[in-house]
Amino acid sequence: MPHVFNELAQLVGRVEQDGGVYTMQGRSVGAVQPGGSVYDATGQLVGGVSASGLIYDRQGTQVGEVHLDGGIYAWARTYVGYVAAGMSLVAMGGAALLLLLDESQQ
């Protein structure tokens, strides 16, 4: 289960092999589907991730990207954190989108 960190290297959550994304307190914030669709914990579509790691909001606007090394960048190229390796770009990008959206709402 790869962990997700913010730009200060603080642990903010994890992504499970089944696509479930959780905060470090164990609260579900949503899930990433294998095809790249990203849903919040209520089942609402919040965005998506392409196979190349581009992250989109629900309107289809690119809002960031995740790199093969796990680096997460908001558009345009502002570092916002990283995901520990071990997952596909789609899973890493979806986890990043959900956890960073969740963190911004607190």
N, C-alpha and C positions, 0 to 999 in steps of 0.2 A: 504494500500500500504506500505509494509515493506521497510524501508530504509536500505541502505548498507553503511557501514563505513570502512575506511581503518585502518591500525594498529595504527594510531595516534588518532583514534576515530573521524576523520574528515568525515563528510557526503560526499559521492561520488556519490550517486545515489539512485534509487528506482526501485522496481520491482512491476508491476501491476498484478492484478488477472489474466489477460489474457496472462501473460508471457512476455509482453513488458518490456524492461529494458531501463531506461533513466538516463542521468546524471542529476545533480541538476539544470542545466540550461535548462532542458527539451529536450535535444537532444537525439533522439533514438540511442542506440548503438547496438540494436538487440533484439532477442526474444528467449525464452526458450519454446520448445515444450513439451507437457505433457509427451511424451515418453522419454524425456531427451536430445534430439538433441538441440544444441545451435547454432544459426545463428547470424552473425553480421548484421548491418543495411543494407548492400548491398545484403543480402540473402545468403552469403557464409557460409558454415558449418565451425565453428571454434572449435567445440569440443562437449562434451557431459557430462552428469551426470547420474550416476546409481541411482537406487532407494535407495541404502544404503548411498548415498552422496559422492561417489568417483567421482572426476572431471578429465576428460580426454581431451587431445588436439585432433586435427583433425586426427592425426596418430594413436590414440588409446593408447597413453602413459599416464599413470596416472601422473597428474601434481598437484593434491591437493585433499582436501576433505573438506566437510562442516559437522559439527556436529549438533545434534539435538538442542543444545542450540544456534545455529546460528554462532558459531565460524568457521572461514574460515582459512584453513591451506594450505600453499604451500607444495609440497613434498620436503623434508620429515619433517613434523611437525613444520614448521616455521609459526608462527602466522602472518596473513596478514590482518585481519579485522573480521568483523561480520555482520550478517544480522539480523535485528530485527525480532523476531518470528512472526509466523502467516502464513507461507507458507510451502509447502512440501520441502523435502530435494532437490528434483530435481529443483524446482523453485529457491530456495536459492543458490544452487550450480551454476546454469546457470547464474544467476544475478552476482554472484561473479566473474565468469570467464569473462563475458563481461565487467564489470566495471573495473576490475583490468587489463585486457588487454588494455582497452581504456586509463586508467591512465598511463600505462607504455609507451604508444606511444606519450605522450605529453612531 
